Amino acid sequence: MTTVQIQLPDELAQQARSAGLLSPAALEKWLREQLRTRQVDELFAASDRMIAVETPAVMSPEEVAEEIGAMRAERASKHGR
């Protein structure tokens, strides 16, 4: 277990204590919720970045086969085959 010490304005600390928000269980629950929220936010941010990346056009199977054939021919010519 780790002990954490925080400084709060007296009035806020009294209100939080009265509401039961400063108990170890309440603080643990709040911290876990905050971590989960950040993870979700980071996931959505990553998704937004992925969407923003320009994706290449989809190739048909025939186009893929042509590209593979061209690559093989290029390799063969480089290696003198």
Secondary structure, 3 states (H helix, E strand, C coil): CCCCCCCCCHHHHHHHHHCCCCCHHHHHHHHHHHHHHHHHHHHHHHHHHHHHCCCCCCCCHHHHHHHHHHHHHHHHHHCCC
